[in-house]
Amino acid sequence: MTETGIEVAETTKTSSDKKNAIRQSVAVREAGPCKKHITVTVEAAELKDRFEAKLKELSDDAQVNGFRHGKAPRRLIENRYKKEISEQLKNELLYQSLEQMSEDKKLNPISPPNIDPNRIEIPMEGDFVYEFEVEVRPEFNMPEYKGLKLNKPVHHYTPEEIVREERRILATYGTPLPKEEAVALEDMVILSGPVKYGEQQIGMIKSHPFRVDGQLAFKDGVAPKFAEQVVGKKTGDTIEVEIVLQQSLSVQELRGQTVKGFLTIEKVLEVPMPELNDEFLGQFGLDRADEFRELVEALLKRRLEHAQRQVARTQFMSFIGQEMNWELPRDLLMKQARTAMARRVMEMRADGIPEDEIVKRQRLLSQDILKSTEQALKEHFVLQRVAESEKIEVEEGDIEEEIRRIAAREGESYRKVRARMEKDDLIDALAAEILERKAVDLIMDNAEFVEVPLEEAAKQAPDVHASEAQAVSGSEVDPAAEEIPST
């Protein structure tokens, strides 16, 4: 911007000393947050020289009836093959021009440019001009990231906490039995009834089972006070459940709205703990009941380590908060939402978080997908800068090792897991997660830690039941916020 407030495009011309460089000029101007508008002008002389070279090459090889090989008149060759030459020239010029422009301008794009070659034509006279917009990484000042003083949450799990976690895990394997008493935490309830937005019915729950946890996560929303609203009720009672719908709901007027489910309790079920016999323990590859307790303790330790990494990451980002005041456009966030969520899921898997817990955390993150994606993207851009500064790279071996770890945890072959990830386009997301993890590890390795007590919320799995039920009939979550396929 000039002092008068008029935006001026930055224009540069390719230097002539570059071997085989295209004679072109490139004008770059801001087109919004993290977006550049590019105008490329390829000089008419460049077009003419290249057209003549292609025409000569074709003339030397062309076989035309009535003329000896390579002796057909130039005008005849030009008239017959002009369209074919122009198409070849366009494709070659676009490829080389974009590659040269990228090297000269160092734009750091984060998505492919919105160019449709089918709508671009090579002019018969004059310069060849084409324009496009591209999303680029934000520019910001990078503060010092070594020698930071960070809090490190620490906690020694008590026998009572281990038993509580053991009961939580075992409850998912129990066989529900009818219960006459009032609803209690960890019970199952069968609910039916309409979901309304004001007076309008927008959904219907039909005899669906729900576990009674603090929160209930539908596929399209969250009931944040579910336990509070259902505990103490009995079969036949109707409860009023408040549901906050996701911001990414396909029905725009319902995004983020609070609706109400008027749900009748058809049945109350309690879930007794399964017996830790040989058949049950065999599912986990265990021989003795005390080994199951050790497995639970290891899970809690991994959860603590995950919390420590997250706290360090959050603190680091808060230190540079003043440098992160750049805006990310909504369309970019929606396009990147699935990839950002994939990185979060892979991070949790790498830290050994169980799948059922990952789904719960994922549902809560998806509740406001734009906000969670914006934070994830900003963290990615910053950690990417750290990686560049420290020359941290992700090798193919890193990706292979991570896939082998995933395959081992899930009891599947490396080849099967890799094929599934490639099919779901998750290899790049996995590489990005590995890069971020390496950058966070470097920050933590160079930090000074102050031990603080682990917050209560981080001591256990999210107090939420993830259900496959939908609050809004026929609704869909925006594809950008779909659940990430299991890897």
C-alpha positions as CSV (number, residue, x, y, z in Angstrom):
1,M,0.0,0.0,0.0
2,T,1.2,3.5,-0.7
3,E,0.7,6.5,1.5
4,T,-2.4,7.4,-0.4
5,G,-3.9,4.0,0.4
6,I,-3.7,2.8,-3.2
7,E,-2.5,-0.8,-3.6
8,V,0.4,-1.2,-6.0
9,A,1.3,-4.6,-7.5
10,E,4.9,-5.7,-7.2
11,T,6.2,-6.4,-10.7
12,T,9.5,-8.1,-11.5
13,K,11.0,-9.2,-14.8
14,T,13.0,-12.4,-15.2
15,S,16.7,-11.7,-15.6
16,S,18.1,-12.6,-19.0
17,D,21.2,-14.4,-17.7
18,K,19.1,-17.4,-16.6
19,K,19.6,-20.3,-19.0
20,N,16.5,-21.0,-21.2
21,A,14.5,-18.5,-19.0
22,I,11.2,-17.4,-20.4
23,R,11.0,-13.6,-21.1
24,Q,8.2,-12.7,-18.8
25,S,7.2,-10.3,-16.1
26,V,5.2,-11.1,-13.0
27,A,3.0,-8.8,-11.0
28,V,2.0,-9.8,-7.5
29,R,-0.6,-8.1,-5.4
30,E,-2.5,-8.9,-2.2
31,A,-5.9,-10.5,-2.8
32,G,-7.0,-11.0,0.8
33,P,-5.7,-12.8,3.8
34,C,-3.0,-15.4,2.8
35,K,-3.9,-14.9,-0.9
36,K,-2.0,-13.4,-3.8
37,H,-3.3,-12.4,-7.2
38,I,-0.6,-13.1,-9.9
39,T,-0.5,-11.6,-13.4
40,V,2.1,-13.2,-15.7
41,T,3.0,-11.5,-19.0
42,V,5.0,-13.6,-21.4
43,E,6.5,-11.4,-24.1
44,A,5.2,-11.6,-27.7
45,A,8.8,-12.2,-28.9
46,E,9.0,-15.3,-26.6
47,L,5.9,-16.7,-28.2
48,K,7.1,-16.0,-31.7
49,D,10.5,-17.6,-31.2
50,R,9.0,-20.7,-29.6
51,F,6.2,-21.0,-32.2
52,E,8.8,-20.7,-35.0
53,A,11.0,-23.3,-33.4
54,K,8.1,-25.8,-33.1
55,L,7.0,-25.0,-36.7
56,K,10.5,-25.7,-38.0
57,E,10.8,-28.9,-36.0
58,L,7.4,-30.1,-37.4
59,S,8.3,-29.0,-41.0
60,D,11.5,-31.0,-40.9
61,D,9.6,-34.1,-39.9
62,A,6.2,-33.7,-41.6
63,Q,5.2,-36.0,-44.4
64,V,2.6,-34.3,-46.7
65,N,1.2,-36.0,-49.8
66,G,2.7,-34.6,-52.9
67,F,5.9,-33.3,-51.2
68,R,9.1,-35.0,-50.4
69,H,9.9,-35.6,-46.7
70,G,10.5,-32.3,-45.0
71,K,9.9,-30.2,-48.1
72,A,6.3,-29.2,-47.6
73,P,5.7,-25.4,-47.8
74,R,5.9,-23.7,-44.4
75,R,2.5,-22.0,-44.9
76,L,0.9,-25.3,-45.6
77,I,2.4,-26.8,-42.4
78,E,1.4,-23.8,-40.4
79,N,-2.2,-23.8,-41.6
80,R,-2.6,-27.6,-41.0
81,Y,-0.9,-27.8,-37.6
82,K,-1.5,-24.3,-36.1
83,K,-4.0,-25.5,-33.5
84,E,-1.8,-28.5,-32.5
85,I,1.3,-26.3,-32.2
86,S,-0.6,-23.7,-30.1
87,E,-1.9,-26.4,-27.7
88,Q,1.6,-27.9,-27.2
89,L,3.1,-24.4,-26.8
90,K,0.5,-23.4,-24.2
91,N,1.1,-26.5,-22.1
92,E,4.9,-26.2,-22.2
93,L,4.8,-22.5,-21.6
94,L,2.4,-22.7,-18.6
95,Y,4.5,-25.4,-16.9
96,Q,7.8,-23.6,-17.4
97,S,6.3,-20.2,-16.7
98,L,4.8,-21.3,-13.4
99,E,7.9,-23.1,-12.3
100,Q,10.1,-20.1,-13.1
101,M,7.7,-17.7,-11.4
102,S,7.6,-19.9,-8.3
103,E,11.5,-19.9,-8.1
104,D,11.7,-16.1,-8.7
105,K,8.9,-15.0,-6.3
106,K,9.2,-17.6,-3.4
107,L,5.5,-17.4,-2.8
108,N,5.3,-20.5,-0.5
109,P,1.9,-21.7,-1.8
110,I,-0.2,-23.9,0.5
111,S,-2.5,-25.1,-2.3
112,P,-2.4,-25.4,-6.1
113,P,-3.2,-22.2,-8.0
114,N,-6.7,-21.9,-9.4
115,I,-5.7,-22.2,-13.0
116,D,-7.9,-23.9,-15.6
117,P,-5.7,-24.5,-18.7
118,N,-8.8,-25.2,-20.8
119,R,-9.8,-21.6,-20.4
120,I,-6.4,-20.2,-21.4
121,E,-5.6,-19.4,-25.1
122,I,-2.3,-18.5,-26.7
123,P,-2.8,-15.2,-28.7
124,M,-1.8,-15.1,-32.3
125,E,-0.3,-11.6,-31.8
126,G,0.9,-9.7,-28.8
127,D,1.9,-10.8,-25.3
128,F,0.5,-13.9,-23.6
129,V,-1.1,-12.8,-20.3
130,Y,-2.6,-15.1,-17.8
131,E,-3.8,-14.5,-14.2
132,F,-4.6,-16.6,-11.2
133,E,-4.9,-16.5,-7.4
134,V,-3.0,-18.7,-5.0
135,E,-3.2,-19.2,-1.2
136,V,0.2,-18.7,0.5
137,R,1.7,-19.1,3.9
138,P,1.3,-16.1,6.1
139,E,4.3,-13.9,6.8
140,F,5.3,-13.2,10.4
141,N,8.2,-12.5,12.6
142,M,9.6,-15.6,14.3
143,P,10.6,-15.0,17.9
144,E,13.2,-16.9,19.9
145,Y,12.0,-20.5,20.5
146,K,15.0,-21.9,22.4
147,G,15.5,-21.6,26.2
148,L,11.8,-21.0,26.9
149,K,10.5,-21.6,30.4
150,L,7.6,-24.0,30.1
151,N,5.3,-25.6,32.6
152,K,5.4,-29.4,32.7
153,P,2.3,-31.0,34.1
154,V,3.2,-33.9,36.5
155,H,1.0,-36.4,38.3
156,H,1.3,-39.6,40.2
157,Y,-1.8,-41.7,39.5
158,T,-3.3,-43.1,42.7
159,P,-4.7,-46.6,43.0
160,E,-8.2,-45.1,43.1
161,E,-7.6,-43.3,39.8
162,I,-6.2,-46.4,38.2
163,V,-9.3,-48.4,39.4
164,R,-11.6,-45.7,38.0
165,E,-9.9,-45.8,34.6
166,E,-10.0,-49.6,34.6
167,R,-13.7,-49.5,35.3
168,R,-14.2,-47.0,32.5
169,I,-12.5,-49.3,30.0
170,L,-14.2,-52.4,31.2
171,A,-17.6,-50.8,31.0
172,T,-17.4,-50.7,27.2
173,Y,-17.1,-54.5,27.2
174,G,-19.9,-55.3,29.7
175,T,-23.4,-56.7,28.7
176,P,-26.1,-54.2,29.6
177,L,-28.9,-55.5,31.9
178,P,-32.3,-54.0,32.7
179,K,-32.4,-51.7,35.8
180,E,-35.4,-50.6,37.8
181,E,-33.7,-47.9,39.8
182,A,-33.0,-44.3,38.6
183,V,-30.4,-43.4,36.0
184,A,-26.8,-43.1,37.3
185,L,-23.5,-42.3,35.7
186,E,-22.1,-45.0,33.4
187,D,-25.6,-46.5,32.9
188,M,-27.1,-46.9,29.4
189,V,-30.5,-45.4,28.5
190,I,-32.7,-46.0,25.5
191,L,-34.2,-42.7,24.4
192,S,-36.9,-41.7,21.9
193,G,-38.4,-38.4,21.0
194,P,-38.4,-35.3,18.8
195,V,-35.6,-32.7,18.5
196,K,-37.0,-29.2,18.0
197,Y,-35.7,-25.8,17.0
198,G,-38.2,-23.5,18.6
199,E,-41.5,-25.0,17.6
200,Q,-40.2,-26.7,14.5
201,Q,-39.3,-30.4,14.6
202,I,-35.9,-30.9,13.0
203,G,-35.1,-34.4,14.1
204,M,-36.3,-37.6,15.7
205,I,-34.4,-40.0,18.0
206,K,-35.9,-43.5,17.8
207,S,-35.1,-46.0,20.5
208,H,-31.4,-45.2,20.5
209,P,-29.0,-46.3,23.2
210,F,-26.8,-43.7,24.9
211,R,-24.2,-44.1,27.7
212,V,-24.6,-41.7,30.5
213,D,-21.4,-39.6,30.6
214,G,-21.0,-35.9,31.4
215,Q,-21.5,-34.9,27.7
216,L,-23.2,-36.6,24.8
217,A,-21.7,-36.1,21.3
218,F,-24.1,-36.7,18.4
219,K,-22.7,-36.8,14.9
220,D,-23.9,-33.3,14.4
221,G,-23.8,-31.7,17.8
222,V,-23.0,-31.9,21.5
223,A,-25.3,-32.1,24.6
224,P,-22.9,-30.5,27.1
225,K,-25.1,-31.2,30.2
226,F,-26.4,-34.6,29.3
227,A,-25.6,-36.3,32.6
228,E,-27.0,-33.4,34.6
229,Q,-30.2,-33.6,32.6
230,V,-30.7,-37.4,32.8
231,V,-29.2,-38.7,36.1
232,G,-31.9,-39.4,38.7
233,K,-34.6,-39.9,36.1
234,K,-36.5,-43.2,35.6
235,T,-38.1,-45.3,32.9
236,G,-41.1,-43.3,31.4
237,D,-39.7,-39.9,32.3
238,T,-39.3,-37.3,29.6
239,I,-36.1,-35.2,29.7
240,E,-35.3,-32.0,28.0
241,V,-31.8,-32.2,26.5
242,E,-30.0,-29.1,25.1
243,I,-27.9,-29.8,22.0
244,V,-25.5,-27.3,20.5
245,L,-25.2,-28.1,16.8
246,Q,-21.9,-28.0,14.9
247,Q,-20.8,-24.9,13.0
248,S,-20.2,-27.0,9.9
249,L,-23.8,-28.4,9.6
250,S,-25.1,-28.5,6.1
251,V,-28.2,-26.6,7.1
252,Q,-26.8,-23.1,7.4
253,E,-29.5,-21.6,9.5
254,L,-28.9,-24.3,12.2
255,R,-25.1,-23.9,12.4
256,G,-24.1,-23.3,16.0
257,Q,-27.7,-23.1,17.2
258,T,-28.9,-24.6,20.5
259,V,-31.8,-27.0,19.9
260,K,-33.8,-29.2,22.3
261,G,-34.5,-32.9,22.4
262,F,-37.7,-33.9,24.2
263,L,-36.6,-37.5,24.9
264,T,-38.5,-40.2,26.8
265,I,-36.6,-42.8,28.7
266,E,-37.8,-46.2,27.3
267,K,-35.4,-48.3,29.3
268,V,-32.6,-48.0,31.8
269,L,-29.7,-50.4,31.7
270,E,-26.7,-50.9,34.0
271,V,-23.5,-52.3,32.6
272,P,-21.7,-54.7,35.0
273,M,-18.0,-55.2,34.7
274,P,-17.0,-58.3,32.7
275,E,-15.0,-61.0,34.4
276,L,-11.3,-60.9,33.8
277,N,-11.1,-64.5,32.7
278,D,-8.8,-66.1,30.1
279,E,-11.2,-65.4,27.3
280,F,-11.5,-61.7,28.1
281,L,-7.8,-61.2,28.7
282,G,-7.0,-63.0,25.5
283,Q,-8.5,-60.1,23.5
284,F,-5.6,-57.9,24.8
285,G,-3.0,-60.6,24.5
286,L,-2.7,-60.9,28.3
287,D,-2.5,-63.9,30.6
288,R,-3.2,-62.5,34.1
289,A,-5.6,-59.9,35.6
290,D,-2.7,-57.9,37.0
291,E,-1.3,-57.5,33.5
292,F,-4.5,-55.7,32.6
293,R,-3.9,-53.2,35.5
294,E,-0.4,-52.6,34.2
295,L,-1.9,-52.0,30.7
296,V,-4.2,-49.3,32.3
297,E,-1.3,-47.7,34.1
298,A,0.6,-47.6,30.8
299,L,-2.4,-45.9,29.1
300,L,-2.5,-43.3,31.8
301,K,1.2,-42.6,31.4
302,R,0.8,-42.1,27.7
303,R,-2.1,-39.7,28.4
304,L,0.1,-37.8,30.7
305,E,2.9,-37.6,28.1
306,H,0.4,-36.4,25.6
307,A,-0.9,-33.7,28.0
308,Q,2.7,-32.6,28.6
309,R,3.3,-32.2,24.8
310,Q,0.1,-30.3,24.4
311,V,0.8,-27.9,27.3
312,A,4.3,-27.2,25.9
313,R,2.8,-26.6,22.4
314,T,0.1,-24.3,23.8
315,Q,2.5,-22.3,25.9
316,F,4.9,-21.9,23.0
317,M,2.1,-20.6,20.8
318,S,0.9,-18.2,23.5
319,F,4.5,-16.7,23.6
320,I,4.2,-15.7,20.0
321,G,0.5,-14.8,20.1
322,Q,1.2,-11.2,19.2
323,E,2.9,-12.4,16.0
324,M,-0.2,-14.6,15.1
325,N,-2.7,-11.8,14.5
326,W,-2.9,-12.7,10.8
327,E,-6.3,-13.7,9.5
328,L,-7.1,-16.9,7.7
329,P,-10.0,-16.8,5.2
330,R,-13.0,-19.1,5.8
331,D,-12.7,-20.8,2.4
332,L,-9.1,-21.8,3.2
333,L,-10.1,-23.0,6.7
334,M,-12.9,-25.2,5.2
335,K,-10.5,-26.7,2.6
336,Q,-7.8,-27.4,5.2
337,A,-10.2,-28.6,7.9
338,R,-10.0,-32.3,7.0
339,T,-6.2,-32.2,6.8
340,A,-5.8,-30.3,10.0
341,M,-8.1,-32.7,11.8
342,A,-6.1,-35.6,10.3
343,R,-2.9,-34.2,11.8
344,R,-4.6,-33.9,15.2
345,V,-5.8,-37.5,15.0
346,M,-2.4,-38.8,14.0
347,E,-0.8,-36.9,16.8
348,M,-3.0,-38.6,19.3
349,R,-2.4,-42.0,17.7
350,A,1.3,-41.4,17.8
351,D,1.0,-40.6,21.5
352,G,-0.8,-43.9,22.1
353,I,-4.3,-42.4,22.8
354,P,-7.0,-45.2,22.4
355,E,-9.3,-45.0,19.4
356,D,-12.5,-44.5,21.5
357,E,-10.9,-41.6,23.3
358,I,-9.6,-40.1,20.0
359,V,-13.2,-40.2,18.6
360,K,-14.4,-38.3,21.7
361,R,-11.8,-35.6,21.4
362,Q,-12.4,-35.4,17.7
363,R,-16.1,-34.8,18.2
364,L,-15.4,-32.0,20.6
365,L,-12.8,-30.4,18.2
366,S,-15.4,-30.7,15.3
367,Q,-18.0,-28.8,17.3
368,D,-16.4,-25.5,16.0
369,I,-14.4,-26.8,13.1
370,L,-13.3,-23.4,11.8
371,K,-11.9,-22.3,15.2
372,S,-10.1,-25.6,15.8
373,T,-8.8,-25.6,12.2
374,E,-7.5,-22.0,12.5
375,Q,-5.6,-22.8,15.6
376,A,-4.2,-26.0,14.1
377,L,-3.1,-24.2,10.9
378,K,-1.4,-21.4,12.8
379,E,0.5,-24.0,14.8
380,H,1.5,-25.8,11.7
381,F,2.8,-22.6,10.0
382,V,4.8,-21.7,13.0
383,L,6.2,-25.2,13.6
384,Q,7.0,-25.4,9.9
385,R,9.1,-22.3,10.3
386,V,10.9,-23.8,13.2
387,A,11.6,-26.9,11.2
388,E,13.0,-24.8,8.3
389,S,15.2,-22.8,10.6
390,E,16.6,-26.0,12.2
391,K,16.7,-27.8,8.8
392,I,14.4,-30.5,10.2
393,E,13.2,-32.8,7.5
394,V,10.9,-35.8,7.2
395,E,12.4,-38.7,5.4
396,E,10.6,-41.6,3.8
397,G,12.0,-43.8,6.5
398,D,10.2,-41.6,9.1
399,I,6.9,-42.2,7.4
400,E,7.6,-45.9,7.1
401,E,8.5,-46.2,10.8
402,E,5.3,-44.3,11.8
403,I,3.1,-46.5,9.6
404,R,4.7,-49.6,11.1
405,R,3.9,-48.3,14.6
406,I,0.3,-47.7,13.6
407,A,0.1,-51.2,12.0
408,A,1.6,-52.8,15.1
409,R,-0.9,-51.1,17.5
410,E,-3.8,-52.1,15.3
411,G,-2.6,-55.6,14.6
412,E,-2.6,-55.2,10.8
413,S,0.1,-55.5,8.2
414,Y,2.3,-52.5,7.1
415,R,1.2,-52.9,3.5
416,K,-2.5,-52.8,4.4
417,V,-2.3,-49.7,6.6
418,R,-0.1,-47.9,4.0
419,A,-2.5,-48.7,1.2
420,R,-5.5,-47.4,3.2
421,M,-3.6,-44.2,4.0
422,E,-2.7,-43.6,0.4
423,K,-6.3,-44.2,-0.7
424,D,-7.5,-41.6,1.9
425,D,-4.7,-39.1,0.9
426,L,-3.3,-39.1,4.4
427,I,0.4,-39.6,3.7
428,D,1.0,-35.9,3.4
429,A,-0.9,-35.3,6.6
430,L,1.2,-37.9,8.3
431,A,4.4,-36.3,7.1
432,A,3.2,-32.9,8.4
433,E,2.3,-34.4,11.8
434,I,5.8,-36.0,12.0
435,L,7.4,-32.6,11.1
436,E,5.4,-30.8,13.7
437,R,6.3,-33.4,16.3
438,K,10.0,-33.1,15.6
439,A,9.7,-29.3,15.9
440,V,7.9,-29.6,19.2
441,D,10.5,-32.1,20.5
442,L,13.3,-29.6,19.6
443,I,11.5,-26.8,21.5
444,M,11.0,-29.1,24.5
445,D,14.6,-30.4,24.4
446,N,15.8,-26.7,24.6
447,A,13.3,-25.6,27.2
448,E,13.6,-25.1,31.0
449,F,10.7,-26.9,32.7
450,V,8.7,-25.9,35.8
451,E,6.7,-28.8,37.2
452,V,3.0,-28.0,37.9
453,P,0.1,-30.2,38.9
454,L,-1.8,-31.9,36.1
455,E,-5.2,-30.3,35.6
456,E,-8.2,-32.4,36.6
457,A,-9.6,-32.5,33.1
458,A,-6.4,-34.0,31.7
459,K,-6.3,-36.8,34.3
460,Q,-8.9,-38.9,32.5
461,A,-10.5,-39.5,29.1
462,P,-13.0,-36.8,28.0
463,D,-16.2,-37.2,29.9
464,V,-18.3,-37.7,26.8
465,H,-20.1,-40.4,25.0
466,A,-19.7,-40.4,21.2
467,S,-22.9,-41.6,19.6
468,E,-23.7,-42.4,16.0
469,A,-27.1,-40.7,16.4
470,Q,-28.0,-37.4,14.6
471,A,-29.9,-34.6,16.2
472,V,-31.0,-33.2,12.9
473,S,-32.7,-35.6,10.5
474,G,-31.0,-35.8,7.1
475,S,-28.4,-33.3,8.1
476,E,-24.8,-33.6,7.0
477,V,-21.6,-32.3,8.3
478,D,-19.5,-30.3,5.8
479,P,-17.1,-32.7,4.0
480,A,-14.2,-30.7,5.4
481,A,-15.2,-31.8,8.9
482,E,-16.0,-35.4,8.3
483,E,-14.5,-37.9,10.7
484,I,-11.0,-39.0,9.6
485,P,-10.9,-42.6,8.3
486,S,-9.2,-45.0,10.7
487,T,-5.6,-45.7,9.9
